[in-house]
Amino acid sequence: MPARFSDPDEASLHLEIITAKIFDFYDDLYLHTQDVLGKRRNLNELSEDAQDLLVIASLRTVELNDFLNAGMEEARCSLDTWMASFAAVTQTPSNRLSHISTQVFYFCVWIWSQTWRDATATLVDRYVPQFEYFTGLCEQYVESHIANTPLRSESMARGKLDGTGTPDTPPAFSLGSGVITCLIAIVEKCRTSSIRRRCISTLRKINLQGLSDTAYLATYLTAIVEYEEQSAMLLGTYGDTKVDFQVSEIPEAARFLEVGMAPAHHSNNFDFYKSDQVSFVYVTHGSGGDTDELLVGEQIVGVSRTAISAVGLEQR
């Protein structure tokens, strides 16, 4: 790896190579955890998605051998080395969007690997400054695309005036940028209400036509936020009208340890996002935030394209 990259494109290429190696290593971590967990618990009684999330949650605390510990250190060092080389790349008007998307891509890989071994969901709160920074970068990226597409920019402006604003970026403009992945990761991990709302608002501006549905994803993310904040209100003394939470106000017992849409793999059903319901599975600690007990649950939420309503909740 060069001591400094010449431009964001070169940096992105090296980051893709590093990321591929990290994914390969993560497979080793996952299989190790799955083997250990399978000896403690009957995984066959769970759905494929529930099994997957339970393994990922268990990976946080499973005992690792020397090979896996060394692999984790190597993964993190490779990202640190990459960032040192990228820090010398100056952002210019001509490379602004590629510079932003490269940063966002890096953050997605970095925050994922940094939190593999967080024993609790509250440990991620140390990254609130990074969540806020990258939320801002995603906003800049999306707004720049809207501003640089005149007809769409005018449409968004009209929508803001009459309340009918719809996703109006160019279709699939965000492919490869990491923006959508970044927005989802921040909502799932950051418990600051204002940051979460900004991410969901930005997502709603993105045209996912032919790939997914903005309302479908926004429903999923909104449901996560509402579930955790409502749980925090039940556990705390905030009353039932509080709408703006800081991370310290969402206790471990109110948080998802892991959460993901289900099914995670849609096989040949490419129109899954047109459904009027979105389902997600999650893993939480036992009652009172017991870190020795992991519970798996599933929630189904109606997608009205304007509002959401929970229609089912099951825990095992």
C-alpha positions as CSV (number, residue, x, y, z in Angstrom):
1,M,0.0,0.0,0.0
2,P,1.4,3.4,-0.9
3,A,2.3,5.9,1.8
4,R,-0.3,8.3,0.3
5,F,-2.9,7.8,-2.3
6,S,-3.0,9.9,-5.4
7,D,-6.8,10.3,-5.5
8,P,-10.0,8.9,-4.0
9,D,-10.3,6.3,-6.8
10,E,-6.9,4.8,-5.9
11,A,-7.8,4.8,-2.3
12,S,-11.1,3.1,-3.0
13,L,-9.5,0.4,-5.0
14,H,-7.1,-0.5,-2.1
15,L,-10.0,-0.3,0.3
16,E,-12.0,-2.9,-1.7
17,I,-9.0,-5.2,-1.6
18,I,-8.7,-4.8,2.2
19,T,-12.4,-5.2,2.7
20,A,-12.5,-8.5,0.7
21,K,-9.8,-9.9,3.0
22,I,-11.7,-8.7,6.1
23,F,-14.8,-10.4,4.8
24,D,-12.9,-13.6,4.3
25,F,-11.5,-13.4,7.9
26,Y,-15.0,-12.7,9.2
27,D,-16.2,-15.9,7.7
28,D,-13.7,-17.7,10.0
29,L,-14.9,-15.8,13.0
30,Y,-18.5,-16.6,12.1
31,L,-17.9,-20.3,11.6
32,H,-16.0,-20.6,14.8
33,T,-18.8,-18.9,16.7
34,Q,-21.4,-21.0,15.0
35,D,-19.6,-24.2,16.0
36,V,-19.3,-23.1,19.6
37,L,-22.9,-21.9,19.8
38,G,-24.2,-25.1,18.2
39,K,-22.8,-27.2,21.1
40,R,-24.6,-25.0,23.6
41,R,-28.0,-24.5,21.9
42,N,-30.3,-26.2,19.4
43,L,-30.1,-23.8,16.5
44,N,-32.4,-25.9,14.3
45,E,-35.4,-24.6,16.3
46,L,-34.8,-21.1,14.9
47,S,-35.3,-19.7,11.4
48,E,-32.2,-19.1,9.2
49,D,-32.3,-15.4,9.9
50,A,-32.7,-15.9,13.7
51,Q,-29.8,-18.3,13.7
52,D,-27.6,-15.9,11.7
53,L,-28.3,-13.0,14.1
54,L,-27.8,-15.2,17.2
55,V,-24.4,-16.2,15.9
56,I,-23.4,-12.6,15.2
57,A,-24.5,-11.6,18.7
58,S,-22.7,-14.5,20.3
59,L,-19.5,-13.6,18.3
60,R,-19.3,-10.5,20.6
61,T,-18.3,-12.7,23.6
62,V,-17.2,-16.1,22.3
63,E,-13.7,-17.2,23.3
64,L,-11.3,-16.9,20.4
65,N,-8.1,-18.8,19.7
66,D,-4.8,-17.1,19.0
67,F,-5.3,-17.3,15.2
68,L,-8.6,-15.5,15.3
69,N,-7.3,-12.9,17.8
70,A,-4.3,-12.2,15.4
71,G,-6.7,-12.0,12.5
72,M,-8.8,-9.3,14.3
73,E,-5.7,-7.3,15.0
74,E,-4.6,-7.6,11.4
75,A,-8.0,-6.4,10.1
76,R,-8.0,-3.3,12.3
77,C,-4.4,-2.5,11.5
78,S,-5.0,-2.7,7.8
79,L,-7.8,-0.2,8.1
80,D,-5.7,2.1,10.2
81,T,-2.9,1.9,7.6
82,W,-5.3,2.7,4.8
83,M,-6.7,5.7,6.7
84,A,-3.2,7.1,7.2
85,S,-2.6,6.9,3.4
86,F,-6.0,8.4,2.7
87,A,-5.6,11.3,5.1
88,A,-3.2,13.0,2.6
89,V,-5.8,13.0,-0.2
90,T,-7.2,16.6,-0.5
91,Q,-10.8,17.1,-1.3
92,T,-11.3,19.3,-4.3
93,P,-14.4,20.5,-6.1
94,S,-13.8,18.0,-8.9
95,N,-13.3,15.0,-6.6
96,R,-15.8,16.0,-3.8
97,L,-18.4,13.3,-4.3
98,S,-15.8,10.5,-4.8
99,H,-13.9,11.7,-1.7
100,I,-17.1,11.6,0.3
101,S,-18.2,8.2,-1.0
102,T,-14.8,6.8,-0.2
103,Q,-15.0,8.0,3.3
104,V,-18.4,6.6,3.7
105,F,-17.3,3.2,2.3
106,Y,-14.5,3.2,4.8
107,F,-16.7,4.0,7.7
108,C,-19.1,1.2,6.9
109,V,-16.3,-1.4,7.1
110,W,-14.5,0.3,10.0
111,I,-17.6,0.6,12.4
112,W,-18.6,-2.9,11.6
113,S,-15.2,-4.4,12.5
114,Q,-14.7,-2.1,15.5
115,T,-17.9,-3.4,17.1
116,W,-17.5,-7.1,16.5
117,R,-16.4,-7.7,20.0
118,D,-18.6,-5.2,21.9
119,A,-20.0,-7.3,24.8
120,T,-23.0,-4.9,25.2
121,A,-25.0,-2.6,22.9
122,T,-24.1,0.5,25.0
123,L,-20.4,0.2,24.2
124,V,-21.1,1.6,20.7
125,D,-22.0,5.0,22.3
126,R,-18.3,5.9,22.2
127,Y,-18.7,6.5,18.5
128,V,-21.5,9.2,18.6
129,P,-19.1,11.9,17.2
130,Q,-18.4,9.6,14.2
131,F,-22.1,8.8,13.7
132,E,-22.8,12.6,13.6
133,Y,-20.0,13.3,11.2
134,F,-20.9,10.6,8.7
135,T,-24.6,11.4,8.9
136,G,-23.5,14.9,7.7
137,L,-21.4,13.4,4.9
138,C,-24.3,11.3,3.7
139,E,-26.6,14.4,3.7
140,Q,-24.0,16.3,1.7
141,Y,-23.7,13.5,-0.8
142,V,-27.5,13.2,-1.4
143,E,-28.1,17.0,-1.5
144,S,-25.3,17.4,-4.0
145,H,-26.9,14.9,-6.3
146,I,-30.3,16.6,-6.0
147,A,-28.8,20.1,-6.6
148,N,-26.9,18.8,-9.6
149,T,-30.0,17.4,-11.2
150,P,-32.1,20.6,-12.0
151,L,-35.5,19.1,-12.7
152,R,-35.3,16.9,-9.6
153,S,-34.1,19.8,-7.5
154,E,-37.1,21.8,-8.6
155,S,-39.4,18.9,-7.8
156,M,-38.0,18.5,-4.3
157,A,-38.4,22.2,-3.8
158,R,-42.1,22.1,-4.8
159,G,-42.6,19.0,-2.6
160,K,-41.2,20.9,0.4
161,L,-43.8,23.7,-0.2
162,D,-46.9,21.5,-0.7
163,G,-45.9,18.6,1.6
164,T,-45.7,16.1,-1.3
165,G,-42.0,15.7,-1.5
166,T,-40.9,12.3,-2.8
167,P,-37.6,10.5,-3.3
168,D,-36.1,12.4,-6.3
169,T,-32.5,11.6,-6.7
170,P,-31.5,9.9,-10.0
171,P,-32.4,6.2,-9.8
172,A,-29.7,4.0,-8.4
173,F,-27.4,7.0,-8.0
174,S,-26.1,5.7,-4.7
175,L,-25.0,2.3,-5.9
176,G,-21.4,1.7,-4.8
177,S,-21.3,4.8,-2.6
178,G,-22.1,3.0,0.6
179,V,-24.5,5.8,1.5
180,I,-27.5,3.5,2.1
181,T,-25.5,1.0,4.0
182,C,-24.1,3.8,6.1
183,L,-27.5,5.3,6.9
184,I,-28.9,2.0,7.9
185,A,-25.8,1.2,10.1
186,I,-26.1,4.5,11.9
187,V,-29.8,4.1,12.7
188,E,-29.2,0.6,14.0
189,K,-26.2,1.5,16.2
190,C,-26.6,5.1,17.2
191,R,-29.2,5.9,19.9
192,T,-29.3,9.7,19.6
193,S,-32.8,10.5,18.3
194,S,-31.8,13.5,16.3
195,I,-29.1,11.7,14.4
196,R,-31.4,8.7,13.7
197,R,-34.1,11.0,12.4
198,R,-31.7,12.8,10.1
199,C,-30.6,9.4,8.6
200,I,-34.1,8.3,8.0
201,S,-35.0,11.7,6.5
202,T,-32.0,11.5,4.1
203,L,-32.9,7.9,3.1
204,R,-36.4,9.1,2.2
205,K,-34.8,11.4,-0.4
206,I,-33.1,8.6,-2.2
207,N,-34.7,7.0,-5.3
208,L,-34.3,3.2,-4.9
209,Q,-36.5,2.4,-7.9
210,G,-35.8,-1.1,-9.2
211,L,-33.6,-2.0,-6.3
212,S,-35.8,-1.6,-3.2
213,D,-38.4,0.8,-1.8
214,T,-37.6,3.9,0.2
215,A,-40.7,3.5,2.4
216,Y,-39.9,-0.1,3.0
217,L,-36.5,0.6,4.4
218,A,-37.7,3.7,6.2
219,T,-40.4,1.7,7.9
220,Y,-37.9,-0.9,9.1
221,L,-35.6,1.8,10.5
222,T,-38.4,3.8,12.1
223,A,-39.7,0.6,13.8
224,I,-36.3,0.0,15.3
225,V,-36.1,3.5,16.7
226,E,-39.7,3.4,18.1
227,Y,-39.2,0.0,19.7
228,E,-36.1,1.1,21.6
229,E,-37.4,4.5,22.6
230,Q,-40.7,3.1,23.7
231,S,-38.9,0.5,25.7
232,A,-36.7,3.2,27.3
233,M,-39.8,5.1,28.3
234,L,-41.3,2.0,29.9
235,L,-38.0,1.4,31.8
236,G,-37.4,5.0,32.8
237,T,-39.2,8.0,34.2
238,Y,-39.5,10.0,31.0
239,G,-43.3,9.7,30.6
240,D,-44.9,8.8,27.3
241,T,-44.3,12.1,25.5
242,K,-40.5,12.2,25.3
243,V,-39.4,12.3,21.7
244,D,-35.7,13.3,21.8
245,F,-33.4,10.8,23.4
246,Q,-29.6,11.0,24.1
247,V,-27.6,7.8,24.1
248,S,-27.4,7.7,27.9
249,E,-31.2,7.6,28.1
250,I,-31.5,4.3,26.1
251,P,-30.4,1.6,28.6
252,E,-29.0,-1.8,27.6
253,A,-32.3,-3.5,28.5
254,A,-34.1,-1.3,25.9
255,R,-31.7,-2.0,23.1
256,F,-31.4,-4.5,20.3
257,L,-28.0,-6.2,20.5
258,E,-28.4,-7.2,16.9
259,V,-31.2,-6.5,14.4
260,G,-31.8,-7.2,10.7
261,M,-34.6,-7.4,8.1
262,A,-36.0,-10.8,7.4
263,P,-35.6,-12.6,5.3
264,A,-32.1,-11.3,4.9
265,H,-31.7,-13.2,1.6
266,H,-34.7,-13.0,-0.7
267,S,-33.6,-15.7,-3.1
268,N,-35.5,-15.1,-6.4
269,N,-38.1,-12.8,-4.9
270,F,-36.8,-9.6,-6.3
271,D,-40.0,-7.7,-5.5
272,F,-39.8,-8.3,-1.8
273,Y,-39.7,-4.6,-1.1
274,K,-43.2,-4.2,-2.6
275,S,-44.8,-6.0,0.3
276,D,-47.1,-4.2,2.6
277,Q,-45.3,-5.6,5.6
278,V,-41.7,-5.6,6.7
279,S,-40.4,-8.2,9.1
280,F,-37.2,-8.0,11.2
281,V,-35.5,-10.3,13.7
282,Y,-33.5,-9.2,16.6
283,V,-31.4,-10.4,19.5
284,T,-31.6,-8.8,23.0
285,H,-30.1,-9.6,26.4
286,G,-32.2,-11.4,28.9
287,S,-34.5,-9.6,31.4
288,G,-32.7,-6.7,33.1
289,G,-30.0,-6.7,30.4
290,D,-28.6,-10.1,31.5
291,T,-25.5,-10.4,29.3
292,D,-25.4,-14.2,29.8
293,E,-28.7,-14.8,28.2
294,L,-29.6,-14.0,24.6
295,L,-33.2,-13.8,23.4
296,V,-34.3,-13.9,19.8
297,G,-37.5,-12.2,18.6
298,E,-39.3,-11.1,15.5
299,Q,-41.5,-8.2,14.7
300,I,-43.7,-7.5,11.7
301,V,-44.6,-4.0,10.8
302,G,-47.1,-2.7,8.3
303,V,-45.8,-0.6,5.4
304,S,-48.4,2.0,4.6
305,R,-46.0,4.3,2.7
306,T,-47.2,7.1,5.0
307,A,-47.3,5.5,8.5
308,I,-46.4,2.3,10.3
309,S,-48.2,0.1,12.7
310,A,-46.9,-3.0,14.5
311,V,-49.1,-6.1,13.8
312,G,-47.1,-8.8,15.5
313,L,-44.4,-9.5,18.0
314,E,-42.9,-12.9,18.9
315,Q,-40.0,-13.8,21.2
316,R,-38.3,-17.1,21.7
